[in-house]
Amino acid sequence: MRALGAGLVLLAAAGLCVSASAHNTPTPGGSPWPQSTVLKYKWDASHPPPGWLKPVLDTTAADSNASRNSKAPSLEYAASGPAYFNYATASQAPCSTSAAIACAYRNLSTKSFRITIRPHGTAYDWGTLKWCENYATEPASCLRVERVALHEIGHVMMLDHHPIVTASTEYKYTVMQSTTPYKGKSGWNAKAYGPCDVARMQLTYDALTTSTKISTCLDVNTALTLTAGATSVAAGQPVAFDGKLTAKTATGYGKLSGNNLSSRKVVLERRDIGTTTFATVQTLPAGSGAGAYSAKVPVAKTGEYRAVFSTPTNEGLNGSTSAVVKVSVDPGLPGYDAGIPDAAGADGATDGAAGAAGAAGAAGAGGTAGAAGAAGAAQGGAAGGGIPNGDAGKSGLAGAPGKPANPTNPSDEAGACGCEAVGTSNVAHRSWFLGLALLAFASRKRASRANC
């Protein structure tokens, strides 16, 4: 259906692709354009397309842009563009063969191309050319301009013809066959590049973005790594797990070689030490940067972790698994408590120990006042200093004076004992200031009731 411009060299495709479904990609025809080139086209002034055809060609240009899934050129209409479509006879715009119903030429240096569509009604040895879009009711023997024009734009992209392996099935994989099917035949109304067309463009120009699906006509191996932000932690401490997914580096992968792969499903798994079965922890959300996947996960006990990317069914990537990363829970490290302030006001991970109890006061005998309790440890002892389980300072309180025994109330104690320092860990959890208030309250309360 086409001919490339004179002097273009056809390049062999050997080694550039391993087909996932035993379907080859179209041979590259000539040198590629620079990545993401914008080709601006117009209507040939001498032989412009008729009114019914122009919107079809605009739609076909949009089809190419939407389905290329690569950094192959995009098309854009511009009245002054260097490229053009025409609607011309063989004598007006020759193709390399008189049997062609359409053909394409391109020029990289001027960012131009010429795509010729033969007029509706042109006679060939096989019959009369009938374009489906020129009918209110399409006849069975017509051909779709949209499908033929997409094929010609494929040549502009640098795709050559695809070998026909089994005509009834190969039209599902490419629009670059050397023959075009009539209405009702397999592939007759294709409006997008086939997966093998996309494969060739991705190998040549790269995928459009790191999130773009890789063509199912390819078979690209991947590499997955996993790192842990810490490998020895306190029980319950969150650990940052960072995964990285890329295409493996290989000459045969062309522009896809070593690419970051974003927006895929990467799963974090874990197993206990000494076991063989991994269990899913969670799917890792997107991390910072292309191909990155990250999450913070609390670690309750020692275990081994790995990241898994399973082979998808909707693109040409093979799954991969990271190396195993061991994260140990160290019983010698204090427990993790999310940084709640300890009893002395320091930002320890857990409560500090209660201060040392004051020395008990000597009990008063009978109705005599008991001796004052010995003073506790000096107030303002060393704070926990942010160290988990650190002491909260040993702030013992002096014992209160004793009081006479109450013969009518046996519950009154004779004498008093020195009260223990800063409350319990539950009290200490509130705040440093609340701790001071409770300290004063405890001093008064315990002096009167001797609750030691």
C-alpha positions in Angstrom: 0.0 0.0 0.0 2.9 2.3 0.2 6.4 3.2 -0.8 9.2 4.8 1.2 11.1 7.7 -0.2 14.1 7.0 -2.4 17.3 6.4 -0.6 15.8 5.1 2.6 17.6 2.0 3.9 15.5 -0.8 5.5 17.0 -2.0 8.8 16.9 -5.6 9.9 14.9 -6.3 13.0 17.0 -9.3 14.3 17.6 -9.2 18.0 15.4 -6.2 18.8 12.4 -8.0 20.2 11.3 -11.3 21.7 7.7 -11.7 20.9 5.4 -12.8 23.7 2.9 -14.4 21.4 5.1 -15.5 18.5 4.2 -12.4 16.5 6.9 -10.3 15.0 7.0 -6.5 15.1 7.0 -4.6 11.8 10.5 -4.1 10.3 11.8 -0.6 10.9 11.8 1.3 7.6 14.6 3.9 7.6 16.0 6.2 10.3 13.7 7.2 13.2 12.6 10.8 13.9 13.9 12.5 17.0 11.8 11.6 20.0 8.5 13.4 20.4 8.7 15.2 17.1 5.6 17.1 16.2 4.7 16.8 12.5 2.4 19.5 11.2 0.3 18.7 8.2 -2.1 20.5 5.9 -4.1 19.7 2.7 -2.3 19.7 -0.6 -3.3 22.9 -2.4 -3.1 21.2 -5.8 -5.0 18.0 -5.0 -6.8 18.5 -1.7 -8.9 15.8 -0.1 -12.7 16.2 -0.7 -14.9 17.5 2.0 -16.0 14.0 3.2 -12.4 12.9 3.5 -10.8 15.7 5.5 -12.5 14.9 8.8 -11.6 11.3 8.3 -7.9 12.1 8.0 -8.1 14.4 11.0 -9.6 11.5 13.0 -6.9 9.2 11.7 -4.2 11.6 12.9 -5.8 11.6 16.3 -6.0 7.8 16.2 -2.2 7.7 15.6 -1.5 10.1 18.5 -3.7 8.3 20.9 -2.5 4.7 20.2 1.2 5.1 19.5 2.0 4.7 23.3 5.5 5.9 22.6 7.6 8.9 21.9 7.1 8.4 18.2 6.0 11.6 16.3 2.6 13.1 16.9 0.6 14.8 14.1 -1.0 18.2 14.3 -2.9 20.1 11.6 -1.4 23.5 10.7 -2.4 25.4 7.5 1.2 26.3 6.9 2.7 22.9 7.9 5.4 21.3 5.7 3.7 17.9 5.5 0.5 17.2 3.6 -2.3 14.8 2.5 -3.5 14.7 -1.0 -6.2 13.0 -3.0 -4.7 12.2 -6.4 -4.4 9.9 -9.3 -1.3 7.9 -10.2 -0.4 10.5 -12.8 -0.8 13.4 -10.4 1.0 11.9 -7.5 2.9 8.7 -8.4 3.5 5.9 -5.8 6.2 3.3 -6.2 3.7 0.9 -7.7 0.5 1.5 -9.8 -1.2 -1.2 -7.7 -1.1 1.0 -4.5 -4.4 2.4 -3.2 -2.3 4.8 -1.0 1.3 5.6 -0.3 3.6 7.7 1.9 6.9 9.5 1.7 8.8 11.3 4.4 11.7 13.7 4.8 13.3 13.9 8.2 15.4 17.0 7.5 12.3 19.1 6.7 9.9 17.4 9.2 7.6 16.7 6.3 5.7 13.9 4.7 3.3 13.3 1.8 0.5 10.8 2.1 -1.5 10.2 -1.0 -5.0 8.6 -1.1 -6.2 7.4 -4.4 -9.6 8.7 -5.5 -12.8 6.8 -4.9 -13.8 4.9 -8.0 -10.3 4.3 -9.3 -10.2 1.1 -11.4 -7.7 -1.7 -10.6 -7.3 -5.1 -12.0 -9.1 -6.5 -8.9 -12.0 -4.1 -9.3 -13.1 -0.6 -8.4 -11.8 1.2 -5.3 -14.7 2.0 -2.9 -14.0 4.0 0.2 -16.5 3.0 2.9 -16.7 6.6 4.4 -18.1 7.9 1.1 -21.3 5.9 1.5 -24.4 6.6 3.5 -24.7 2.8 3.7 -21.4 1.0 3.4 -21.3 -1.9 0.8 -19.6 -5.2 1.7 -16.7 -4.7 -0.7 -15.6 -1.3 0.6 -12.3 -0.3 2.3 -12.0 2.1 5.2 -9.9 5.1 4.5 -9.3 5.5 8.3 -7.6 2.1 8.5 -5.6 2.7 5.3 -4.5 6.2 6.3 -3.4 4.8 9.7 -1.2 2.3 7.9 0.4 5.1 5.9 1.0 7.2 9.0 2.7 4.1 10.4 5.2 4.3 7.5 5.8 7.9 8.4 6.6 6.8 11.9 9.2 4.5 10.3 7.3 1.2 10.3 7.7 -1.1 7.3 5.4 -3.9 6.3 4.7 -6.7 8.7 5.1 -10.3 7.4 1.8 -12.1 7.0 2.0 -15.3 9.2 -1.7 -16.2 9.4 -3.8 -13.5 7.7 -6.9 -14.3 9.8 -5.1 -13.6 13.1 -2.2 -11.3 12.2 -4.5 -8.3 11.5 -5.2 -8.3 15.3 -1.6 -7.5 16.0 -0.7 -4.9 13.3 -2.1 -2.5 10.8 1.2 -2.8 8.8 0.2 -5.7 6.5 1.0 -5.2 2.8 -2.7 -5.8 2.0 -5.8 -4.3 3.4 -9.0 -6.3 4.3 -12.4 -5.5 2.9 -15.3 -4.6 5.2 -16.2 -7.5 7.5 -12.8 -9.2 7.4 -10.5 -9.4 10.3 -9.0 -6.0 11.1 -10.9 -4.1 8.4 -12.0 -1.3 10.7 -8.9 -0.9 12.9 -8.7 2.6 14.4 -5.5 2.1 16.5 -2.1 0.6 16.0 -1.8 -3.1 16.8 0.3 -4.2 19.8 3.2 -5.2 17.5 3.2 -1.8 15.8 3.4 -0.2 19.3 6.1 -2.6 20.2 8.3 -1.5 17.4 7.7 2.2 18.2 8.4 1.7 21.9 11.7 -0.1 21.1 12.6 2.7 18.7 11.3 5.8 20.5 10.7 4.7 24.1 7.4 4.4 26.0 5.5 7.6 26.2 5.9 7.8 30.1 7.2 5.5 32.8 3.5 4.6 33.5 2.7 3.7 29.9 1.9 0.0 29.4 4.5 -2.0 27.5 3.2 -3.7 24.4 2.0 -7.3 24.8 4.0 -8.1 21.6 7.1 -7.7 23.7 8.6 -9.9 26.4 10.7 -7.6 28.6 12.3 -8.8 31.8 12.2 -6.6 34.9 14.4 -6.0 37.9 13.0 -5.3 41.4 15.0 -4.1 44.5 14.0 -3.6 48.1 15.7 -1.8 50.9 14.7 -1.3 54.6 15.3 1.9 56.4 16.5 0.0 59.5 17.3 -3.7 60.0 17.4 -3.8 63.9 14.5 -2.1 65.6 12.4 -2.1 68.8 9.1 -4.1 68.8 6.4 -2.1 67.0 8.7 0.4 65.4 7.7 1.4 61.8 10.3 0.6 59.1 10.4 2.3 55.7 10.5 -0.2 52.9 11.5 1.2 49.5 11.2 -0.7 46.2 12.4 0.1 42.8 11.1 -1.5 39.6 12.9 -1.2 36.2 13.1 -2.9 32.9 16.3 -4.9 32.8 19.2 -3.5 30.8 19.6 -5.3 27.5 20.5 -4.2 24.0 17.5 -6.1 22.6 15.1 -3.8 24.6 16.1 -0.7 22.6 14.9 2.5 24.2 13.1 0.5 26.9 16.4 -0.8 28.3 16.8 0.1 32.0 13.6 2.2 32.1 11.9 3.0 35.4 8.4 1.4 35.6 5.8 3.4 37.5 2.1 2.7 38.3 2.5 -1.1 38.5 1.4 -3.4 41.4 4.3 -4.1 43.7 3.5 -6.2 46.8 5.5 -6.4 50.1 5.6 -9.9 51.5 6.9 -11.3 54.8 7.8 -14.6 56.4 8.9 -15.7 59.8 12.5 -16.8 60.3 12.9 -20.5 59.6 9.8 -20.8 57.4 9.4 -20.9 53.6 6.0 -19.4 53.0 5.6 -15.6 52.4 2.4 -13.8 53.3 1.3 -10.5 51.8 1.8 -7.4 54.0 0.5 -4.8 51.7 0.6 -3.3 48.2 3.3 -0.7 48.1 2.0 2.8 47.0 4.0 5.0 44.7 7.1 6.4 46.2 9.2 9.5 45.5 10.5 9.3 41.9 9.8 7.2 38.8 9.7 3.5 39.4 9.6 3.9 43.2 7.3 2.2 45.6 7.4 2.9 49.4 5.6 2.3 52.7 6.3 2.5 56.4 5.3 -0.8 58.1 5.4 -1.5 61.9 7.6 -4.5 62.7 6.3 -6.6 65.6 8.9 -9.4 65.4 11.9 -10.5 63.5 11.1 -11.6 59.9 12.2 -11.6 56.3 10.7 -9.3 53.7 10.7 -9.2 49.9 8.9 -7.2 47.1 7.1 -9.0 44.3 6.0 -7.8 40.9 3.8 -10.5 39.3 3.7 -10.9 35.6 0.8 -8.8 34.3 -1.7 -10.0 31.7 -2.1 -6.6 30.1 1.4 -5.7 29.1 4.6 -7.3 27.9 6.6 -7.3 31.1 7.8 -10.3 33.0 7.5 -10.4 36.8 10.4 -10.2 39.2 11.1 -10.7 42.9 13.6 -8.7 45.0 16.2 -10.2 47.3 15.1 -10.9 50.8 15.7 -8.3 53.5 15.8 -9.4 57.2 14.5 -7.0 59.8 15.3 -8.0 63.4 13.4 -7.0 66.6 16.0 -6.5 69.3 14.7 -7.5 72.7 17.4 -5.3 74.2 15.9 -2.2 72.7 13.0 -0.5 74.6 9.6 -0.9 73.2 8.3 1.7 70.7 5.6 4.1 71.8 5.3 6.7 69.0 7.3 9.4 70.9 4.8 10.2 73.8 6.5 12.4 76.5 7.6 10.4 79.5 7.0 11.3 83.2 9.8 13.8 83.4 8.7 15.7 80.3 11.4 14.2 78.1 10.2 12.7 74.8 10.9 9.1 75.7 9.3 6.3 73.8 7.7 4.9 77.0 7.0 6.0 80.4 9.9 6.5 82.8 9.9 4.5 85.9 8.2 6.0 88.9 10.5 7.9 91.3 11.9 6.0 94.2 9.6 5.8 97.2 10.4 8.1 100.1 11.6 6.4 103.3 8.8 5.4 105.5 8.2 7.6 108.6 8.4 6.1 112.0 4.9 5.2 113.3 3.7 7.2 116.2 2.9 5.0 119.2 -0.5 5.3 120.7 -1.6 8.9 120.5 1.9 10.3 120.1 2.9 11.9 116.9 5.0 9.8 114.7 8.4 11.0 113.6 8.6 12.7 110.3 9.4 10.3 107.5 12.9 10.4 106.1 13.2 12.5 103.0 13.0 10.7 99.7 15.6 11.0 97.0 16.4 14.5 96.0 13.7 16.2 93.9 14.5 16.9 90.3 16.4 13.7 89.7 17.7 12.9 86.2 15.1 13.0 83.5 14.6 10.1 81.1 16.3 12.2 78.5 14.2 10.7 75.6 15.7 7.3 76.2 12.8 4.7 76.2 12.2 3.3 79.6 14.5 5.8 81.2 13.9 6.8 84.8 11.6 9.8 85.3 13.8 11.3 88.0 13.7 10.1 91.6 11.6 12.8 93.2 10.8 11.3 96.6 8.6 13.4 99.0 9.2 13.9 102.6 7.1 11.9 105.0 4.2 13.8 106.6 4.1 14.2 110.4 2.2 11.6 112.3 -1.2 12.3 114.0 -2.9 11.0 117.1 -4.5 7.6 116.8 -8.3 7.8 116.6 -9.8 5.2 118.8 -13.2 5.5 117.2 -11.9 5.1 113.7 -9.5 2.2 113.5 -8.8 3.0 109.8 -6.8 6.0 110.8 -3.2 5.0 110.9 -1.0 6.0 113.7 1.8 8.1 112.3 2.5 8.4 108.6 5.0 7.2 106.1 6.8 9.0 103.4 4.8 8.9 100.2 6.2 7.6 96.9 7.2 10.1 94.3 5.6 11.1 91.0 2.4 9.1 90.6 2.2 6.0 88.4 3.0 5.7 84.8 -0.6 6.3 83.9 -0.5 9.7 85.6 3.0 10.4 84.1 1.6 9.9 80.6 -0.4 13.1 80.5 2.2 15.8 80.4 5.0 17.3 82.4 2.8 20.1 83.7 0.0 17.7 84.7 2.6 15.6 86.4 3.7 18.5 88.6 0.1 19.2 89.6 -0.6 15.6 90.5 2.7 15.6 92.4 1.5 18.4 94.7 -1.9 16.8 95.1 -0.3 13.4 95.9 1.9 15.0 98.6 -1.1 16.5 100.4 -3.3 13.4 100.0 -0.8 10.9 101.1 0.4 13.1 104.1 -3.1 12.9 105.5 -4.0 9.3 104.8 -0.6 7.7 104.6 -1.5 5.7 101.5 1.9 4.0 101.0 
